[in-house]
Amino acid sequence: MKSIQIGVVMGSSSDWDTMQHAVAILEQFGIAHEARVVSAHRMPDDMFRYAEAAAGRGLKAIIAGAGGAAHLPGMIAAKTTVPVLGVPVASRHLQGVDSLHSIVQMPKGVPVATFAIGTAGAANAALFAVALLANEDPALREKLEAFREEQTSAARAMTLPPVSA
């Protein structure tokens, strides 16, 4: 069994609806990963332990999804040198804009790559993680290039309905 390369964390189980899209991409590429809840607010000690142990466990990136106050990506980034990829999860009241602003406004020296709000952001964060790993793995790079070609072919094959005059 391959050692876990990517951690997928979220602030609560309700974030799974969004974060499962990151996991699906990682599974599609055969990337060893883990997914768990490590809330910055409800279990800060667990979150700090997770972040502090990430590099030693061999994680190459952490995809951190958070809604509402969205402290999880930044707090993890503050405690590890492993790249953190932040995914704003849409919230009930502000549709994720609050999460986006919280994640993207990290202070200098605490970098968090920030992606789109919601499922597109989760999928793109996973694809970014795949691209990071592909720098060291030619076979994975080929899979990523094939994936991109499939996307391009699908876009070219799309047809639009005729415009009525």
N, C-alpha and C positions, 0 to 999 in steps of 0.2 A: 504494500500500500504506500502511495506517495505521501510525503509529509505535507501537512496543511500549509498552503502558500498564501492564501487570502482569508482574512477575517471579515465577516459581515456582521456588524453589530447594529442594534437599534435600541431606542430608549424604552420601548414597550412592545408588547406582542401586537398591539393594534397597528404598528408600523409594518408588519409582515406583508400586508396587502401591497405595499409599495416595494419593499425590499426583496420579495420573492422574485422580482424581475431581474435583480442582480444575480441571485443564486441560479436562476434558469440559464443565464448567459454563461456563468462559470461552469455549470454542468455541461452545457453544449460544447464547451471547449475542453472538457475533461480536466479542469483545474481543481485541485484538492483545496477544499475550503471548509469553513465552519460558520455557522450562523447562531447568534445568541443575543439575548437581551442583557444589556449592561447599562442600566439607567444612570445618567449623571446625577439625577436628583434623588432617586429612591435607593440606589446602591452605589454611592460614590466610591467606597473602599474597593468594591469588586471591580468597578470601572478602572480605578487607578492600578490595581494589580494586573488587570488584563493589558492595559497599555504598557506598563513597565516591563512585562514579560514578553511582549510581542516580538521584539527583535531576537531575543534569546531562543524563542520557540521556532524561529525561522520564517515568520510572516514577512512577506514582501510588500504587502499593502493592506490597509484596513479600509473597508467601505463602511462608513458610519452614517446611518440615516437617523434623522431626528425631526420631530415636528414641534410646534409651539415655540418654547424658548430656545430649542435647538442648541443646547450647550454641548451635547455629546461629541460631535466631531472636534471641536476646539479643545475641549478638555482632554480628549485622548491625544490630540496632536501636541499638547503641552507636556505630555508625559512619555513620549516616544519619538524616536527618529524615523520610524517606519512611516512611509508616505500615507497620509490620511486623505481619503476621497469622500467629501461630504455630499450627502443627498438630502435636500430639504423635502420633508414629507408634508403633503398638504394638510393643513389644519382645518378644523371645522369653521372657524370664524374668519380667518384671513387667507384661506386657500393656499397657504404655504409661503406667502410673501414674507411673513414674519420669520419663518424658518430660514428662508434664503438670505435675508438681511443679517440674521444672527450668524450664520455660517460664513458668509462672505466677508464680514467685517472683523476678521482676526487681526490682532496687533502684529506689527512687524516682528519677525522672528518665530512666529507660530503659524507655519503655513498649512492651509487646508485647501486642496483643490476642490472647487465647488461646482456642482453640476445642476442641471435643470430641476425644477420642482417635479416631484412625482415619479411615475414609472419610467418615463424617458430618461430622467436623471439617474435612476437606479441602473437601468440597462447600460447607459453610457459610462457610468462609473465602473461597471464590470468590464466593459470593453476597454476602458483605459487601463485597468489592472491587467487584462490580457495583453495589451500592447507593451506594458512594462515588462511582463514576464517574457514576451516574445523577443525582447532585446538579447536575451541569453539563450534562447531556444529556437533554432532554425525551423524545426518541425511545427512548433506553435505559430511561428511567423507565417508559415505557408498556410496553416488553417485560417489565420486571421485574414490573410490576403484573399483566400478563397471566399470567406464570409463576405468581405467587401465587394468582391466581384459579383456574388449572388445578389447583394443588395442593389448594385448598379444594374444588373440584368433585369431584376424585378421592376426597378423604376423605369427602365426603357420600355418594358413590356406593358406598362400601364396605358390604358386608353381612356380618353375623356369623352364624355358625350358631346355630340355636335352642338355648336352654339346656334340657337334659333335666332332668326333675324327679326 
